[in-house]
Amino acid sequence: MRPDAVRRVLHAELAAVRERRAGEPPRVLDVGGGSGVWAVPLAASGCAVTVVDPSPNALATLNRRAKDAGVVDSITALQGDSDALGQLVPAGSVDLVLGHGLLEVVDDPKTTIAAMAEATTPGGLVSVLVANRYAAVLHRAISGRLVDARRLLDDPAGQLAEETLSRRYDIPGLTQLLIDGGLKVELVQGHGVVSDLVPGSVLESNPGAAEALAQLELAAATTSPLLDVAARLHAVGRR
């Protein structure tokens, strides 16, 4: 797998956790990650992962992926909403909490962040990945959906009424959300800064283009103003 800005941060954190825990498996909580996109690779890398998700179908997918990867024993699946996180996971019991693609759809993001922070051990990390409202404006404008682009720009939550997403974020709003949840924000970076814009035909017809794009994406992830219009925003906060 080529370098990825989010995975680079998570791998560095997990290495630090292993050192602090004298080689014991890092304890990871994936909130809303029922299909196992993040949980299964983390379990395969030696983490003990707990997944909380309200969807039984998503958790069934997680179980299939875990079996295929041979990591069933390293993953604990719990069905439940993020609002009930405190009833499912003991306070201060995990080293790393993921909320990737979660804050756009929960009823109350402030409550969710506070619950994620509470589940984290002192000194642990919360990682969130969210849709960027300004990227959504640009992508619709580029595709000719100018009215929708203006509606997204004007809406404080970056939302269209007909969408399933309840909200999108900008950097100041996301940063303040983590601070209000009791976290010290260490990093906000872009994800999908340029990689989402490059046609697949470019990668297929140019040897070495995929690696060049991966390296460009890593550099752009922390370079403003490029990161400000990334498809997604990735923020990490320390408890």
C-alpha positions as CSV (number, residue, x, y, z in Angstrom):
1,M,0.0,0.0,0.0
2,R,1.4,3.4,-1.0
3,P,1.9,6.1,1.6
4,D,-1.2,7.8,2.9
5,A,-1.3,10.9,5.1
6,V,-3.8,9.5,7.6
7,R,-2.1,6.1,7.9
8,R,1.3,7.8,8.3
9,V,0.0,9.6,11.4
10,L,-1.8,6.5,12.8
11,H,1.2,4.3,12.3
12,A,3.5,6.8,14.1
13,E,1.1,7.0,17.0
14,L,0.7,3.2,17.3
15,A,4.5,2.8,17.3
16,A,4.7,5.2,20.2
17,V,1.9,3.3,22.0
18,R,3.8,0.0,21.6
19,E,6.8,1.7,23.2
20,R,4.8,3.0,26.1
21,R,3.1,-0.3,26.6
22,A,6.3,-2.3,26.5
23,G,5.2,-4.1,23.3
24,E,1.7,-4.9,24.4
25,P,-0.9,-4.6,21.6
26,P,-2.3,-1.1,21.2
27,R,-5.9,-0.8,22.1
28,V,-8.0,0.8,19.3
29,L,-11.6,1.8,19.3
30,D,-13.3,2.4,15.9
31,V,-16.6,4.2,16.3
32,G,-18.9,3.8,13.3
33,G,-16.4,1.6,11.5
34,G,-18.6,-1.5,11.3
35,S,-17.5,-2.6,7.8
36,G,-13.9,-3.0,8.9
37,V,-12.1,-0.7,6.4
38,W,-9.8,0.5,9.2
39,A,-10.3,-2.1,11.9
40,V,-9.2,-5.2,9.9
41,P,-5.9,-3.7,8.7
42,L,-5.2,-2.4,12.2
43,A,-5.9,-5.8,13.7
44,A,-3.7,-7.4,11.1
45,S,-0.9,-5.1,12.2
46,G,-1.2,-6.3,15.8
47,C,-3.7,-4.1,17.4
48,A,-6.6,-5.1,19.7
49,V,-9.6,-3.4,18.0
50,T,-13.1,-2.7,19.3
51,V,-15.6,-1.6,16.7
52,V,-18.9,0.1,17.7
53,D,-21.5,0.5,15.0
54,P,-25.3,0.6,15.0
55,S,-25.7,-1.4,11.8
56,P,-25.9,-5.2,12.0
57,N,-25.2,-5.4,8.3
58,A,-22.0,-3.4,8.6
59,L,-20.9,-5.6,11.5
60,A,-21.6,-8.7,9.4
61,T,-19.3,-7.3,6.7
62,L,-16.7,-6.7,9.4
63,N,-16.9,-10.3,10.6
64,R,-16.5,-11.6,7.0
65,R,-13.4,-9.4,6.4
66,A,-11.9,-10.3,9.8
67,K,-12.3,-14.0,9.0
68,D,-10.8,-13.6,5.5
69,A,-7.8,-11.8,7.1
70,G,-7.5,-14.2,10.0
71,V,-7.9,-11.6,12.7
72,V,-11.3,-12.5,14.2
73,D,-9.7,-13.0,17.7
74,S,-8.3,-9.5,17.6
75,I,-11.6,-7.7,16.9
76,T,-14.5,-7.1,19.3
77,A,-17.7,-6.0,17.6
78,L,-20.4,-4.1,19.5
79,Q,-23.7,-3.0,18.1
80,G,-24.7,0.4,19.4
81,D,-24.8,4.2,18.7
82,S,-22.1,6.6,19.4
83,D,-24.5,8.3,21.9
84,A,-24.2,5.2,24.0
85,L,-20.5,4.8,23.8
86,G,-20.0,5.3,27.5
87,Q,-22.2,2.3,28.2
88,L,-20.3,0.1,25.8
89,V,-16.6,1.0,26.4
90,P,-15.1,1.8,29.8
91,A,-13.7,5.3,30.3
92,G,-10.0,5.7,29.7
93,S,-9.6,2.2,28.3
94,V,-8.2,2.7,24.8
95,D,-5.0,4.2,23.3
96,L,-6.5,5.4,20.0
97,V,-10.0,6.2,19.0
98,L,-11.1,6.5,15.3
99,G,-14.1,8.5,14.2
100,H,-13.7,8.3,10.4
101,G,-16.7,9.3,8.3
102,L,-18.7,9.6,11.5
103,L,-19.2,13.3,12.5
104,E,-21.1,14.1,9.3
105,V,-24.0,11.8,10.3
106,V,-24.3,11.7,14.1
107,D,-27.1,13.5,15.8
108,D,-24.8,15.5,18.1
109,P,-21.1,15.8,17.1
110,K,-20.2,17.5,20.4
111,T,-21.6,14.6,22.4
112,T,-19.8,12.1,20.2
113,I,-16.5,13.8,20.5
114,A,-16.8,14.1,24.3
115,A,-17.7,10.4,24.5
116,M,-14.7,9.5,22.3
117,A,-12.4,11.6,24.4
118,E,-13.7,10.0,27.6
119,A,-13.0,6.5,26.2
120,T,-9.4,7.5,25.6
121,T,-6.7,6.9,28.1
122,P,-4.9,10.1,29.3
123,G,-2.3,10.9,26.7
124,G,-4.2,8.9,24.1
125,L,-5.3,10.1,20.7
126,V,-8.6,10.7,18.9
127,S,-8.5,10.7,15.1
128,V,-11.4,12.1,13.0
129,L,-11.8,12.2,9.3
130,V,-14.6,14.3,7.9
131,A,-16.0,15.7,4.6
132,N,-14.7,19.2,3.7
133,R,-17.5,21.7,2.8
134,Y,-15.3,23.8,0.5
135,A,-14.1,20.8,-1.5
136,A,-17.8,19.9,-2.0
137,V,-18.4,23.4,-3.3
138,L,-15.6,23.2,-5.8
139,H,-16.4,19.7,-7.0
140,R,-19.9,20.7,-7.8
141,A,-18.9,23.9,-9.5
142,I,-16.4,22.0,-11.7
143,S,-19.0,19.5,-12.7
144,G,-21.4,22.2,-13.7
145,R,-23.7,22.0,-10.7
146,L,-23.5,25.7,-10.0
147,V,-26.7,26.1,-8.1
148,D,-25.8,23.2,-5.7
149,A,-22.4,24.7,-5.3
150,R,-23.9,28.0,-4.2
151,R,-26.3,26.3,-1.8
152,L,-23.4,24.4,-0.2
153,L,-21.4,27.6,0.2
154,D,-24.3,29.5,1.8
155,D,-25.4,26.7,4.2
156,P,-23.5,27.0,7.5
157,A,-23.3,23.2,7.8
158,G,-22.3,22.6,4.2
159,Q,-25.4,20.5,3.6
160,L,-28.0,19.9,0.9
161,A,-31.4,19.0,2.2
162,E,-31.7,16.0,-0.2
163,E,-28.4,14.4,1.0
164,T,-27.9,11.8,3.7
165,L,-25.0,13.8,5.2
166,S,-26.1,16.1,8.0
167,R,-23.1,18.4,7.8
168,R,-19.6,19.0,6.4
169,Y,-16.7,20.8,8.1
170,D,-14.1,23.5,7.6
171,I,-10.8,23.7,9.5
172,P,-11.9,26.2,12.1
173,G,-15.1,24.4,12.9
174,L,-13.5,21.0,13.1
175,T,-10.7,22.3,15.3
176,Q,-13.1,24.0,17.7
177,L,-15.2,20.9,18.0
178,L,-12.2,18.9,19.2
179,I,-11.2,21.6,21.6
180,D,-14.7,21.8,23.1
181,G,-14.5,18.1,23.6
182,G,-11.5,18.5,25.9
183,L,-8.8,17.5,23.3
184,K,-5.6,19.3,22.4
185,V,-5.5,19.5,18.6
186,E,-2.1,18.4,17.4
187,L,-2.7,18.3,13.6
188,V,-5.2,19.1,10.9
189,Q,-4.3,17.9,7.5
190,G,-6.0,17.2,4.1
191,H,-6.9,13.8,2.8
192,G,-7.7,13.5,-0.9
193,V,-6.1,16.8,-1.7
194,V,-5.0,16.0,-5.3
195,S,-5.5,12.3,-5.6
196,D,-9.3,12.7,-6.0
197,L,-8.7,15.0,-8.9
198,V,-6.3,13.0,-11.1
199,P,-8.1,10.8,-13.7
200,G,-7.4,7.1,-13.6
201,S,-6.3,7.2,-17.2
202,V,-3.3,9.4,-16.2
203,L,-2.1,6.8,-13.7
204,E,-2.6,3.9,-16.2
205,S,-0.7,5.5,-19.1
206,N,2.3,6.9,-17.2
207,P,4.7,4.5,-15.5
208,G,5.6,5.9,-12.1
209,A,2.7,8.2,-12.0
210,A,1.0,6.4,-9.1
211,E,4.0,6.7,-6.9
212,A,4.5,10.4,-7.9
213,L,0.9,11.1,-7.0
214,A,1.2,9.4,-3.6
215,Q,4.3,11.5,-2.8
216,L,2.5,14.7,-4.0
217,E,-0.5,13.9,-1.9
218,L,1.6,13.5,1.2
219,A,3.3,16.8,0.6
220,A,0.0,18.6,-0.2
221,A,-1.7,17.2,2.9
222,T,0.0,19.7,5.2
223,T,0.4,22.6,2.7
224,S,-2.0,25.5,2.9
225,P,-4.0,26.5,0.9
226,L,-4.1,23.1,-0.7
227,L,-5.2,21.3,2.5
228,D,-8.0,23.8,2.9
229,V,-9.8,22.4,-0.2
230,A,-9.0,18.7,0.3
231,A,-11.9,16.3,-0.2
232,R,-11.6,15.3,3.5
233,L,-10.1,16.8,6.6
234,H,-8.2,14.7,9.1
235,A,-7.7,16.0,12.6
236,V,-6.1,14.4,15.7
237,G,-6.5,15.5,19.3
238,R,-4.7,14.4,22.3
239,R,-6.5,13.8,25.6
